[in-house]
Amino acid sequence: YAGLPLPQAGGSRLRRDEAGLRKDSTSAWVLMDGALANFSTNRSKVAEGACGLILDLASLTNKSSNLHLAFDYTMASAAESLHVHLWGYVDVSSASQTPTLNL
């Protein structure tokens, strides 16, 4: 397969101002044909590690706007599972390098 590597986060944490999809340096996640993919069969952080995405909504002009998230996924076998975690934060006084998500 020919996948585009995802940018690595600054260490094993995604920081507040790291835009776009990010992964831990040991992870095998790539972008392939516009989809997030991981073809590793290594039962470790390489295949099972997280990737993260921070969406900064501060620039929305209408603070009562709705955010709609959707995704499709395919598993290699019926025995596998996918876990998705969503968090919402209200930024009070963070800095650009504030750790926001563990990978």
Protein Blocks (a to p, Z undefined) as FASTA:
>chain_A
ZZddddddehjbdcfklgcjdddfkbcbdceehiacdfbfbdcfklmmccdddddfklpm
blkbccddddddddfbfkbccdddddddddfkbcfklcfbdZZ
